[in-house]
């Protein structure tokens, strides 16, 4: 995450990180997608846009207290549960560093049934290129 950015929204799917929205001091947003890579046992994340929204409105989420409620990607009302606290296993200061992830695009392999870094694909993806 860039210096001067604050995490304002964290979206969860089945209890796992799914997307994160940050805001800089000028009020501009960065939206990041997170997927779990089973092979590498880490999250892969990348900046996917510059807007404040949730990917799926039915997902649970954490939101800073001072920010307006999110809408989903289609502009509809969010129906997921708003969490009062961030889960301890996802400390806000470590979402983008350490054991919580790698900044890389992800590609899904149907044979492995796994999300893999585009810079380090599995043998199935290498053969198909």
Secondary structure, 3 states (H helix, E strand, C coil): CCCCEEEEEEEEECCEEEEEEEEECCCCEEEEEEEEECCCCEEEEEEEECCCCECCCCCEEEECCCCCCCEECCCCECCCCEECCCCCCCCHHHCCCHHHCEECCEEEECCCCEEEECCCCCHHHHHHC
